[in-house]
Amino acid sequence: MISSEKVFDMLPIVVDLYDKLDLDGYRKRIVEENKGKKDLNKEMLGIDMFKHILKNSKKVKEEVFEIVAIFGDITIEEAKAQSFSKTIGAIKEIVTDKETTDFLKQAMQ
C-alpha cells in the first residue's frame, strides 16, 4: 500500500505525464478510429496504448524519475542512478496498487 501523502505528492507529476503523452488526445483518436466497430479487441487497444507510451517515453523521463523518487523516499538523482530493474519494480508496484490507481483515475477525471 502506498501512503496517501505519497499519492498526493505524485498526483501533479502524473497529470504532467498524462498531458505530455497527450493520452487524452490519443484516447479520443482511438475512439474516433474505432467508431461503429462491434468487435473491438480491448487487449490490442491496451497494447497499442502501451506502445504509444513507450514510443513517447523520452518526453516523460524526468517525471518517471520524480515519481520513482517519491515512491522510494529517495532523491531524483538516486532514482536515476539505481538499476533499471529496481526502477521498473517501483513503477510496477505503483501501477499495480489498486487503491493508488483507483485514486489517480478518479482524480484525473
Buried (B, 14 or more C-beta within 10 A) or exposed (E): EBEEEBBEBBBEBBBBBBEEBBBEEBEEEBEEEEEEEEEEEEEEBEEEBEEBBEEBEEEBEBBBBBBBBBBBEBEBEEBBEBEEEEBEBBBEBBEEBEEBBEBBEEEEE
